[in-house]
Protein backbone atom coordinates (compact mmCIF):
# COMPACT_ATOMS: atom_id res chain seq x y z
CA UNK A 1 0.00 0.00 0.00
CA UNK A 2 1.37 3.37 -0.92
CA UNK A 3 2.01 5.88 1.83
CA UNK A 4 -0.32 8.48 0.28
CA UNK A 5 -3.17 5.95 -0.03
CA UNK A 6 -2.63 4.80 3.56
CA UNK A 7 -2.79 8.36 4.90
CA UNK A 8 -5.91 9.02 2.79
CA UNK A 9 -7.61 5.94 4.27
CA UNK A 10 -6.61 6.97 7.78
CA UNK A 11 -8.00 10.47 7.31
CA UNK A 12 -11.24 9.17 5.78
CA UNK A 13 -11.88 6.61 8.48
CA UNK A 14 -10.37 8.45 11.43
CA UNK A 15 -8.18 5.50 12.40
CA UNK A 16 -4.47 5.40 13.08
CA UNK A 17 -4.19 1.74 12.17
CA UNK A 18 -1.23 0.85 10.00
CA UNK A 19 -3.39 -1.64 8.10
CA UNK A 20 -6.97 -0.32 8.15
CA UNK A 21 -8.26 -2.89 5.66
CA UNK A 22 -6.90 -5.73 7.73
CA UNK A 23 -8.47 -4.20 10.85
CA UNK A 24 -11.80 -4.03 9.00
CA UNK A 25 -11.45 -7.65 7.89
CA UNK A 26 -10.71 -8.83 11.45
CA UNK A 27 -13.68 -6.84 12.79
CA UNK A 28 -15.93 -8.43 10.17
CA UNK A 29 -14.68 -11.91 11.08
CA UNK A 30 -15.26 -11.21 14.78
CA UNK A 31 -18.77 -9.88 14.12
CA UNK A 32 -19.70 -13.04 12.21
CA UNK A 33 -19.14 -15.22 15.30
CA UNK A 34 -17.62 -18.01 13.20
CA UNK A 35 -14.30 -19.63 14.08
CA UNK A 36 -13.20 -20.80 10.66
CA UNK A 37 -13.43 -19.52 7.10
CA UNK A 38 -12.47 -20.85 3.71
CA UNK A 39 -9.93 -19.03 1.58
CA UNK A 40 -12.73 -17.91 -0.75
CA UNK A 41 -14.72 -16.34 2.10
CA UNK A 42 -11.73 -14.35 3.36
CA UNK A 43 -10.86 -13.29 -0.18
CA UNK A 44 -14.44 -12.10 -0.72
CA UNK A 45 -14.35 -10.05 2.51
CA UNK A 46 -10.98 -8.57 1.54
CA UNK A 47 -12.25 -7.56 -1.92
CA UNK A 48 -15.28 -5.93 -0.30
CA UNK A 49 -12.99 -3.98 2.07
CA UNK A 50 -10.87 -2.77 -0.86
CA UNK A 51 -13.75 -1.89 -3.20
CA UNK A 52 -15.84 0.03 -0.67
CA UNK A 53 -14.40 3.58 -0.36
CA UNK A 54 -16.32 4.62 2.76
CA UNK A 55 -16.36 1.44 4.82
CA UNK A 56 -16.21 1.71 8.62
CA UNK A 57 -12.94 0.22 9.91
CA UNK A 58 -13.78 -0.27 13.60
CA UNK A 59 -11.47 -0.51 16.57
CA UNK A 60 -8.11 -2.28 16.26
CA UNK A 61 -8.22 -5.86 17.52
CA UNK A 62 -5.46 -7.74 19.32
CA UNK A 63 -5.79 -11.33 18.20
CA UNK A 64 -4.04 -14.29 16.66
CA UNK A 65 -4.65 -15.62 13.18
CA UNK A 66 -4.19 -19.29 12.37
CA UNK A 67 -3.57 -20.42 8.82
CA UNK A 68 -3.88 -24.12 8.05
CA UNK A 69 -1.23 -25.35 5.67
CA UNK A 70 0.06 -28.82 4.98
CA UNK A 71 3.84 -28.90 5.26
CA UNK A 72 5.87 -31.76 3.79
CA UNK A 73 8.77 -32.84 6.00
CA UNK A 74 11.58 -35.19 5.08
CA UNK A 75 12.36 -38.16 7.34
CA UNK A 76 15.10 -36.31 9.25
CA UNK A 77 12.80 -33.36 9.97
CA UNK A 78 10.00 -35.75 11.03
CA UNK A 79 12.33 -37.51 13.48
CA UNK A 80 13.52 -34.17 14.87
CA UNK A 81 9.94 -32.91 15.36
CA UNK A 82 8.90 -36.21 16.95
CA UNK A 83 11.80 -36.02 19.42
CA UNK A 84 10.91 -32.41 20.20
CA UNK A 85 7.26 -33.31 20.81
CA UNK A 86 8.28 -36.22 23.06
CA UNK A 87 10.56 -33.92 25.07
CA UNK A 88 7.75 -31.36 25.50
CA UNK A 89 5.37 -34.11 26.59
CA UNK A 90 7.86 -35.47 29.14
CA UNK A 91 8.51 -31.98 30.51
CA UNK A 92 4.77 -31.33 30.87
CA UNK A 93 4.16 -34.65 32.64
CA UNK A 94 7.09 -34.00 34.98
CA UNK A 95 5.70 -30.54 35.76
CA UNK A 96 2.28 -32.08 36.52
CA UNK A 97 3.85 -34.63 38.88
CA UNK A 98 5.87 -31.95 40.64
CA UNK A 99 2.78 -29.78 41.06
CA UNK A 100 0.79 -32.71 42.40
CA UNK A 101 3.56 -33.67 44.84
CA UNK A 102 4.09 -30.10 46.02
CA UNK A 103 0.36 -29.61 46.60
CA UNK A 104 0.07 -32.90 48.52
CA UNK A 105 3.05 -32.05 50.75
CA UNK A 106 1.53 -28.61 51.39
CA UNK A 107 -1.74 -30.21 52.40
CA UNK A 108 0.12 -32.64 54.65
CA UNK A 109 1.98 -29.77 56.31
CA UNK A 110 -1.13 -27.72 56.76
CA UNK A 111 -3.22 -30.62 58.06
CA UNK A 112 -3.56 -30.74 61.83
CA UNK A 113 -1.54 -33.41 63.44
CA UNK A 114 -3.65 -35.79 65.50
CA UNK A 115 -3.06 -35.65 69.21
CA UNK A 116 -1.36 -38.58 70.78
CA UNK A 117 -3.89 -40.89 72.36
CA UNK A 118 -3.27 -41.49 76.02
CA UNK A 119 -3.92 -45.00 77.19
CA UNK A 120 -7.09 -45.01 79.25
CA UNK A 121 -6.86 -46.21 82.78
CA UNK A 122 -8.62 -49.46 83.34
CA UNK A 123 -11.28 -48.71 85.93
CA UNK A 124 -12.05 -52.35 86.63
CA UNK A 125 -9.93 -53.81 89.29
CA UNK A 126 -7.76 -56.59 88.09
CA UNK A 127 -8.67 -59.95 89.45
CA UNK A 128 -6.06 -62.15 90.87
CA UNK A 129 -6.08 -65.90 91.35
CA UNK A 130 -7.02 -65.45 94.95
CA UNK A 131 -10.19 -63.55 94.02
CA UNK A 132 -11.65 -66.47 92.11
ABEGO torsion letter per residue (X at the ends): XBAAAAAAAAAAAGBABABAAAAAAAAAAAAAGBABBBAAAAAAAAAAAAABAABBAEBBBBBBBBBBBBBBBBAAAAAAAAAAAAAAAAAAAAAAAAAAAAAAAAAAAABBBBBBBBBBBBABBBBBAAAX
